[in-house]
Every structure is written in structure tokens, then in C-alpha cells.
Amino acid sequence: MNPHSDSTSAERALLRAMFDAAIAAAQPALCVPPNLPSRPSGRLVVIGAGKASAAMARAVEDNWLGELSGVVVTRYGYNVRCERIDIVEAAHPVPDAAGIAASERILQTVQGLQPDDLVLCLISGGGSALLVRPLPGLTLADKQAVNRALLKSGATIGEMNCVRRHLSAIKGGRLAAACYPAQLLTLLISDVPGDNPIDIASGPTVGDPSSCADALEILARYGIDVSAQVRAILDSGRGESLKPGDPRLARTEVRMIATPQMALEAAAAVARRAGVNPMILGDSIEGEAREVGKVMAGIARQVVRHGQPVVAPCVLLSGGETTVTVRGSGRGGRNVEFLLALGIALEQHAGVYAIAGDTDGVDGTEDVAGAYLAPDSLARAAVQGVNARNSLASNDGHGFFAAIGDAVVTGPTLTNVNDFRAILVTEAAVQAAG
């Protein structure tokens, strides 16, 4: 059997067109310009962090007529050339020394500002790892160890960011405090379920209602051991963040300029033009990736058998951020883990196809966005000597889909509105079911 037998199918092309449309809807060049502020009487200083921050900075430069200066930090490989805003690169998802140096530069940039100055803060997904400044008494190694443990634990993004905020000297509103008394406008590209500003890059410019006690409870819930220094910070309350109502937040404004829902609606429009009924199931779906895969397979089967909740040909669209509790030694990735579980549950049902990927182009720690799933994917893998259930057990979704040529590689997309999932149920699926 040809391992690439499905590579030119119309179904695959439609799925990729929807994924591309979702990414395009959140491009900074599209969503930043309408949200730029009026010119201040003082200086405009631009700062930011995230996978989209460099592209956001470029959009500011291209559309701002007055003077400006600043610095933003983005992921290695996500640099976009700017003339007046310095772009610094650092590591993601585990922070490195470059991230600490970049964060120090950002804090220095906002020192000594006056009330008539304006800080424009550009924040997108990935900022939690890129904007890193350990609290006094903590080291980069402490932060790295906590990050690695959280990423493997199965904790939600909200839970991970709660812990991160209480170990940081820049997140949880602290960056806003550093900007005071200048005006502060934050433009957000959301990559989190629910679009809560406190969870986008761990909320560096907004008040944080959570506490050190909440962070400790999360660590206990997932059985995460931390260093004595981390424990001391949380036990003592020295890690408390700025709370809503803090006077240093009085001159701040937050604007959400791109969201997962916008991306899903753009994909739905592509489906309609192709004569396919779109059904958006939700933009903030969370849970274990393999369990979400089973649930989505059940919905696809309901479409096939009963024409509910939508009649084929249709596409089931969803966003959000699933989690993976790592037990095996594979290459991981929550989107490919979702697809593996979906494929196993569908049992190679004819006429059902899927794509899942991270809109930033990176699923887990791999520079691979996600993958395609076709009715014959499991059979083609078996020919290559790759067993789907074994791959799932070892958290090796990337290895599975790479073996059959079904990986989706976009390169840096320069934006991030979380995961995108689309399950295409064709009329052929209904016919095959009899």
C-alpha cells in the first residue's frame, strides 16, 4: 500500500484550507491596525512577549505615523524584522537565560515613564515562557524544573499559569506596575480557553485574583515536587501577585484583538463555500487529548448514524487546549495524541477525515503543527510496522504520523489562537454505514 495514497485527496485539501483560514484570521497585520491607540502627548513605548509579538510589532511600525521605540521578545525562529522596535528571541516552552535578559530589557525600557507617556504592550500565546524573571531567591533552574513538571503533568493551561504567576517578578500584573504612572494599553491575541486575560502569557499587565495558596494546591493535586526555594516562596506568600483594584492598574486598558472563536468562524466560512455544513462545537474545549478524541469520535458517529447534531456533508470544528499526561517516551504533542485516539475510536470508518494542529505551528515541543487523519491512516501505518495503540500508549503521535507522511508542517505562523480541530464527515461515510 502506498503510504501517501491519500495525500492528494479533496478532503485533505479542504481540511488544510480551513486550517489555513483559521491562522490567517488571527494574523497581526489584520487585527493590530484597527486597535492602535490615539497618539499620546508624550512618548509611545512598545513592549511585548509571545510567539506573535514580533509580527504584532511589525504591524505597529507599518501603521504608526509618529515616533516610537521599544523591545519585544518572541520564540526562536519567530523573528520579524523591525526598524524601531528591537526584537529579541528566547526559548519556548521551557525558558532560558535569553528570556531573562529580554525581560530585564523590557523592565528597563519602561522605567521612569511619565503620566503623558503611553506603553503599548503586545501579548500573545507563549509569553509565559518568554517573559521570565524569577522572584528573588529563585533561579532559572528552579523555573525550568517547575515548567517541565507542569508540562508533563496534565495540568490545564490555567493551572500552569497560576503557578507561574506566583514565581515571577514580571507576570501577574507586575509588568503593569513597572509601567506606572504611564498609560498602558495591552493588545491580546488569545491562545487560552475562555480568553481570560490573566491566562494569556500569565497576565503580566492585569490583576490576578488567584493566590499562592492556589498555586500550592495545584502542585499538590498533580504530585509535583518543587525545590525548597520554590516551596518557601509560596508558603510565605512572597509570591503574591498584583490583585484587581491595585492603584497601579488604574491607567490600564486591555483589548482582545484575536481569539480562537474568530479562527473557527473563518474556517466555517471556508466550509460553507465548499458546500459543507459547519458545526462549531466549542472554542474552549479542555481535557486529556485522548479522551477528547474519543468524545469527538462519538459525535462523528452520531452524525453518520442519525444526522445529528448536523447532517453530512459536514465538518465538526473545535478549539481550546487539551492536555497530555506524559507516561511514555514518545515525541508527544496534544493535537497528534487527539488524532491518534480519534482514529482508534473511529475504527477506520470510511468517509471520515480530520485535521488537528496548533495555530502557532508547534504542537508540543516539535516544529510540527499537527497532522491529518484519513480512513486508511491506521492501515497505512500498520504496513510500515507502526501500531496506533502502541504509539498512543507511548505518547508518540508525532512519530506515528511522520511514518505515514501525514504530518502537517506550517513553519512559524507568527500568530497563536490555540488548537484547531476539524472532523470532516462526508456523504460517503453515511453511505458506508448503510
C-alpha positions as CSV (number, residue, x, y, z in Angstrom):
1,M,0.0,0.0,0.0
2,N,1.3,3.5,-0.9
3,P,1.9,5.4,2.4
4,H,0.9,8.6,0.7
5,S,-2.2,7.3,-1.1
6,D,-4.4,9.9,0.5
7,S,-2.1,12.8,0.1
8,T,-3.9,14.5,-2.9
9,S,-7.5,14.0,-1.8
10,A,-10.0,16.7,-2.0
11,E,-10.9,16.1,1.6
12,R,-7.3,16.8,2.7
13,A,-7.2,19.9,0.6
14,L,-10.4,21.2,2.2
15,L,-9.2,20.5,5.8
16,R,-5.9,22.3,5.1
17,A,-7.8,25.3,3.6
18,M,-9.9,25.5,6.8
19,F,-6.7,25.3,9.0
20,D,-5.0,28.0,6.9
21,A,-8.1,30.3,7.1
22,A,-8.1,29.9,10.9
23,I,-4.4,31.0,11.0
24,A,-5.0,33.9,8.6
25,A,-7.9,35.3,10.6
26,A,-5.5,35.9,13.5
27,Q,-2.6,37.5,11.6
28,P,-1.3,40.6,13.4
29,A,-1.3,42.6,10.1
30,L,-5.1,42.1,10.1
31,C,-6.0,42.6,13.7
32,V,-3.5,45.1,15.1
33,P,-4.1,48.2,13.0
34,P,-7.8,48.7,13.9
35,N,-6.8,48.6,17.6
36,L,-4.0,51.1,17.7
37,P,-4.4,54.0,20.1
38,S,-4.5,57.7,19.5
39,R,-1.2,59.5,19.7
40,P,-0.2,60.3,23.2
41,S,1.1,63.8,24.2
42,G,4.2,62.1,25.5
43,R,6.2,59.1,24.2
44,L,5.0,55.8,22.7
45,V,6.9,52.8,24.1
46,V,6.2,49.4,22.7
47,I,6.9,46.2,24.7
48,G,5.6,42.7,24.3
49,A,6.1,38.9,24.5
50,G,4.8,35.9,22.7
51,K,5.0,33.9,19.5
52,A,3.1,36.6,17.6
53,S,4.8,39.6,19.3
54,A,7.3,40.3,16.6
55,A,4.7,40.2,13.9
56,M,2.5,42.4,16.1
57,A,5.4,44.9,16.5
58,R,5.9,45.0,12.7
59,A,2.2,45.7,12.3
60,V,2.5,48.6,14.7
61,E,5.5,50.0,12.9
62,D,3.8,49.8,9.5
63,N,0.7,51.7,10.7
64,W,2.1,54.2,13.2
65,L,3.0,57.7,11.9
66,G,4.6,59.1,15.0
67,E,7.8,58.3,16.9
68,L,8.1,55.1,18.8
69,S,10.6,52.8,20.3
70,G,10.7,49.6,22.3
71,V,11.5,45.9,22.7
72,V,9.6,42.6,22.4
73,V,10.6,39.0,23.0
74,T,9.5,36.1,20.7
75,R,10.3,32.5,20.3
76,Y,13.4,31.4,18.4
77,G,12.6,31.4,14.7
78,Y,9.6,33.8,15.0
79,N,11.6,37.0,14.4
80,V,10.1,39.6,12.1
81,R,12.4,42.4,11.0
82,C,11.5,45.8,12.6
83,E,13.2,49.2,12.2
84,R,12.4,50.9,15.5
85,I,11.4,48.1,17.8
86,D,14.1,45.7,18.9
87,I,13.1,42.0,18.5
88,V,14.8,39.6,20.9
89,E,14.4,35.8,20.7
90,A,14.3,33.3,23.6
91,A,13.3,29.7,24.3
92,H,9.8,28.2,24.5
93,P,8.2,26.2,26.1
94,V,10.9,25.9,28.7
95,P,12.5,29.3,29.5
96,D,16.2,30.1,29.1
97,A,18.7,32.8,30.0
98,A,17.9,34.8,26.9
99,G,14.3,35.1,28.2
100,I,15.6,36.5,31.5
101,A,17.8,39.0,29.7
102,A,14.9,40.1,27.4
103,S,12.6,40.5,30.4
104,E,15.2,42.7,32.1
105,R,15.4,44.9,29.0
106,I,11.7,45.3,28.9
107,L,11.6,46.4,32.5
108,Q,14.4,48.8,31.9
109,T,12.5,50.2,28.9
110,V,9.5,51.2,31.0
111,Q,11.5,52.7,33.9
112,G,11.0,56.4,34.5
113,L,8.0,57.0,32.3
114,Q,5.6,59.9,32.9
115,P,1.8,60.2,33.1
116,D,1.6,61.5,29.5
117,D,3.6,58.6,28.1
118,L,1.8,55.6,26.6
119,V,3.0,52.0,26.8
120,L,1.7,49.7,24.1
121,C,2.1,46.1,25.3
122,L,1.7,43.3,22.6
123,I,0.9,40.0,24.2
124,S,0.2,36.6,22.6
125,G,0.5,32.9,23.5
126,G,3.9,31.7,24.5
127,G,4.6,34.7,26.6
128,S,4.6,32.8,29.9
129,A,7.9,31.1,28.9
130,L,9.4,34.0,27.1
131,L,8.7,36.7,29.7
132,V,10.6,35.2,32.6
133,R,12.1,36.9,35.7
134,P,12.4,34.7,38.8
135,L,11.4,36.2,42.1
136,P,14.4,37.0,44.4
137,G,15.5,33.7,45.9
138,L,14.7,31.7,42.8
139,T,16.9,30.7,39.9
140,L,16.4,30.0,36.3
141,A,16.9,26.3,37.1
142,D,14.0,26.5,39.6
143,K,11.7,27.9,36.9
144,Q,12.8,25.4,34.3
145,A,12.2,22.5,36.6
146,V,8.7,23.7,37.5
147,N,7.8,24.3,33.9
148,R,9.0,20.9,32.7
149,A,7.0,19.2,35.5
150,L,3.8,21.2,34.7
151,L,4.1,20.4,31.0
152,K,4.2,16.7,31.7
153,S,1.6,16.7,34.5
154,G,-1.7,17.0,32.6
155,A,-2.4,20.4,34.3
156,T,-4.6,22.8,32.3
157,I,-3.1,26.0,30.9
158,G,-4.9,28.0,33.6
159,E,-3.4,25.8,36.4
160,M,0.1,26.0,34.9
161,N,-0.2,29.8,34.6
162,C,-1.4,30.2,38.2
163,V,1.8,28.6,39.4
164,R,4.0,30.6,37.0
165,R,2.4,33.9,38.1
166,H,3.4,33.3,41.7
167,L,7.0,32.5,41.0
168,S,7.5,35.5,38.7
169,A,8.7,39.1,39.2
170,I,7.1,40.2,35.9
171,K,3.9,38.2,35.4
172,G,0.6,38.6,37.3
173,G,0.3,42.3,36.9
174,R,3.8,43.1,37.9
175,L,4.8,44.4,34.4
176,A,1.8,46.9,34.6
177,A,3.1,48.1,38.0
178,A,6.5,48.7,36.4
179,C,4.9,50.9,33.7
180,Y,3.0,53.1,36.2
181,P,2.3,56.1,36.1
182,A,2.3,55.9,32.3
183,Q,-0.9,54.9,30.4
184,L,-0.9,51.2,29.4
185,L,-2.8,49.6,26.5
186,T,-2.4,45.9,26.1
187,L,-3.4,44.2,22.8
188,L,-4.0,40.5,23.3
189,I,-4.1,37.6,20.9
190,S,-5.8,34.8,22.9
191,D,-4.4,31.3,23.0
192,V,-6.3,30.1,26.0
193,P,-9.8,28.6,26.6
194,G,-12.2,31.2,27.7
195,D,-10.0,34.2,26.6
196,N,-9.2,35.2,30.2
197,P,-6.5,37.9,30.1
198,I,-4.9,36.6,33.3
199,D,-4.1,33.3,31.5
200,I,-2.6,34.8,28.3
201,A,1.1,34.9,28.9
202,S,0.2,34.6,32.6
203,G,-1.3,38.1,32.7
204,P,1.7,40.5,33.0
205,T,-0.5,43.6,32.8
206,V,-3.7,42.6,34.5
207,G,-4.8,42.0,38.1
208,D,-4.6,38.4,39.4
209,P,-7.4,37.1,41.7
210,S,-5.5,33.8,42.5
211,S,-3.1,33.3,45.4
212,C,0.0,31.5,46.5
213,A,-2.3,29.0,48.2
214,D,-4.0,28.3,44.9
215,A,-0.6,27.6,43.4
216,L,0.3,25.2,46.2
217,E,-2.9,23.3,45.8
218,I,-2.3,22.8,42.1
219,L,1.2,21.5,42.8
220,A,-0.2,19.1,45.3
221,R,-3.1,18.0,43.0
222,Y,-0.6,16.9,40.3
223,G,2.0,15.5,42.7
224,I,4.7,17.9,41.5
225,D,7.8,18.1,43.7
226,V,9.5,21.5,43.8
227,S,12.7,22.9,45.3
228,A,12.9,24.2,48.8
229,Q,13.3,27.7,47.4
230,V,10.0,27.4,45.4
231,R,8.2,26.0,48.4
232,A,9.4,28.8,50.6
233,I,8.2,31.5,48.2
234,L,4.7,30.0,48.0
235,D,4.5,29.1,51.7
236,S,5.5,32.6,52.8
237,G,3.2,34.4,50.4
238,R,6.2,36.3,49.0
239,G,5.0,35.2,45.5
240,E,1.7,37.1,45.7
241,S,0.8,39.0,42.5
242,L,-1.0,42.3,42.0
243,K,-4.7,42.0,42.7
244,P,-7.6,43.6,40.8
245,G,-8.2,47.1,42.1
246,D,-4.5,47.8,42.7
247,P,-4.0,51.6,42.1
248,R,-1.1,50.8,39.8
249,L,-3.6,49.2,37.4
250,A,-5.8,52.3,37.3
251,R,-4.4,53.6,34.0
252,T,-4.5,50.3,32.1
253,E,-6.7,49.1,29.2
254,V,-6.9,45.6,27.7
255,R,-8.2,44.9,24.2
256,M,-8.7,41.3,22.9
257,I,-7.9,41.6,19.2
258,A,-7.9,37.9,18.0
259,T,-9.5,34.8,19.6
260,P,-10.0,31.1,18.9
261,Q,-13.7,31.8,18.1
262,M,-12.7,34.2,15.3
263,A,-10.4,31.5,13.8
264,L,-13.2,28.9,14.0
265,E,-15.6,31.2,12.2
266,A,-13.1,31.8,9.4
267,A,-12.8,28.0,9.0
268,A,-16.6,27.7,9.0
269,A,-16.9,30.2,6.1
270,V,-14.5,28.1,4.1
271,A,-16.6,25.0,4.7
272,R,-19.8,26.8,3.6
273,R,-18.2,27.9,0.4
274,A,-17.4,24.3,-0.3
275,G,-21.0,23.2,0.3
276,V,-20.1,21.6,3.7
277,N,-22.2,22.3,6.8
278,P,-20.0,23.6,9.6
279,M,-20.8,22.9,13.3
280,I,-18.7,24.8,15.8
281,L,-18.7,22.6,18.9
282,G,-16.8,25.0,21.1
283,D,-13.7,27.3,21.2
284,S,-12.6,26.4,24.8
285,I,-12.6,22.6,25.0
286,E,-10.2,21.1,27.5
287,G,-9.3,17.7,28.9
288,E,-7.0,14.9,28.2
289,A,-6.3,14.8,24.5
290,R,-7.0,11.1,24.1
291,E,-10.3,11.4,26.0
292,V,-11.4,14.4,23.8
293,G,-10.6,12.3,20.8
294,K,-12.9,9.5,22.0
295,V,-15.7,12.0,22.6
296,M,-15.3,13.6,19.2
297,A,-15.4,10.2,17.6
298,G,-18.7,9.6,19.3
299,I,-20.1,12.8,17.9
300,A,-18.9,11.9,14.4
301,R,-20.6,8.5,14.7
302,Q,-23.9,10.3,15.7
303,V,-23.7,12.3,12.5
304,V,-23.2,9.2,10.4
305,R,-26.0,7.2,12.0
306,H,-28.6,9.8,12.9
307,G,-27.7,13.1,11.1
308,Q,-27.2,14.8,14.5
309,P,-26.2,17.4,15.5
310,V,-25.7,18.3,11.8
311,V,-26.3,16.5,8.5
312,A,-23.4,15.3,6.4
313,P,-21.5,16.5,4.5
314,C,-20.4,18.5,7.5
315,V,-17.4,19.5,9.5
316,L,-17.1,19.5,13.3
317,L,-15.0,22.4,14.4
318,S,-13.5,22.9,17.8
319,G,-10.7,24.8,19.6
320,G,-9.3,25.1,23.0
321,E,-6.3,23.4,24.6
322,T,-6.2,19.8,25.6
323,T,-3.6,18.3,27.8
324,V,-1.3,15.2,27.7
325,T,-0.2,13.4,30.8
326,V,3.1,12.0,29.6
327,R,3.6,8.4,30.6
328,G,5.6,7.1,27.6
329,S,8.9,8.2,25.9
330,G,7.5,9.3,22.6
331,R,7.6,12.7,20.9
332,G,4.3,13.9,22.4
333,G,2.0,16.6,21.0
334,R,-1.5,17.1,22.2
335,N,-3.0,17.5,18.7
336,V,-1.5,14.3,17.3
337,E,-2.4,12.5,20.5
338,F,-6.0,13.7,19.9
339,L,-5.9,12.4,16.3
340,L,-4.5,9.0,17.3
341,A,-7.3,8.5,19.9
342,L,-9.8,9.7,17.4
343,G,-8.6,7.3,14.7
344,I,-8.6,4.3,17.0
345,A,-12.1,5.1,18.2
346,L,-13.4,5.6,14.6
347,E,-12.0,2.2,13.7
348,Q,-11.1,3.4,10.2
349,H,-14.7,4.4,9.4
350,A,-15.0,5.2,5.7
351,G,-15.6,8.8,4.7
352,V,-14.4,10.5,7.9
353,Y,-11.3,12.7,7.8
354,A,-9.7,15.1,10.3
355,I,-7.0,17.6,10.9
356,A,-5.7,18.9,14.2
357,G,-3.0,21.4,14.8
358,D,-1.7,24.2,16.9
359,T,-2.2,27.6,15.1
360,D,1.3,28.7,16.1
361,G,2.9,25.9,14.1
362,V,4.3,24.0,17.1
363,D,2.5,21.0,18.6
364,G,4.1,20.3,22.0
365,T,7.9,20.8,21.5
366,E,8.0,19.7,17.9
367,D,8.3,22.2,15.0
368,V,5.3,20.4,13.5
369,A,1.8,21.9,13.7
370,G,-0.2,18.7,13.8
371,A,-1.4,16.0,11.4
372,Y,-4.1,14.7,9.1
373,L,-6.2,11.6,9.8
374,A,-7.8,9.6,6.9
375,P,-9.9,6.4,7.0
376,D,-6.8,4.5,5.9
377,S,-4.2,6.1,8.2
378,L,-4.1,3.3,10.7
379,A,-3.9,0.7,7.9
380,R,-1.0,2.5,6.2
381,A,0.8,2.8,9.4
382,A,0.5,-1.0,10.0
383,V,2.1,-1.6,6.7
384,Q,5.0,0.5,7.9
385,G,5.2,-1.6,11.1
386,V,3.7,1.1,13.3
387,N,0.8,0.2,15.6
388,A,-1.6,3.0,16.5
389,R,-2.4,1.7,20.0
390,N,1.3,1.3,20.9
391,S,2.0,4.8,19.6
392,L,-0.8,6.2,21.8
393,A,0.4,4.3,24.8
394,S,3.9,5.8,24.4
395,N,2.7,9.3,23.6
396,D,4.3,9.1,20.2
397,G,1.7,10.8,18.0
398,H,4.4,12.7,16.0
399,G,6.3,9.5,15.3
400,F,3.1,7.8,14.1
401,F,2.0,10.5,11.6
402,A,5.6,11.1,10.4
403,A,5.9,7.5,9.5
404,I,2.9,7.7,7.0
405,G,3.6,11.2,5.7
406,D,0.6,12.7,7.4
407,A,2.3,15.4,9.5
408,V,1.2,19.0,8.9
409,V,4.2,21.4,8.9
410,T,3.5,25.1,8.5
411,G,6.6,26.7,9.8
412,P,6.3,29.7,12.2
413,T,2.8,31.1,11.6
414,L,3.5,34.3,13.6
415,T,0.3,34.1,15.5
416,N,-1.3,31.8,18.1
417,V,-5.0,31.3,18.8
418,N,-4.6,27.8,20.3
419,D,-5.5,24.4,18.9
420,F,-7.7,23.9,15.8
421,R,-9.6,20.7,15.2
422,A,-11.8,19.8,12.2
423,I,-13.5,16.4,11.6
424,L,-15.0,16.1,8.1
425,V,-17.9,13.7,7.7
426,T,-18.6,13.1,4.1
427,E,-21.7,11.7,2.4
428,A,-19.6,8.6,1.7
429,A,-19.4,7.9,5.4
430,V,-23.2,7.8,5.6
431,Q,-23.5,5.5,2.6
432,A,-20.8,3.2,4.0
433,A,-22.8,2.9,7.2
434,G,-25.8,1.7,5.2
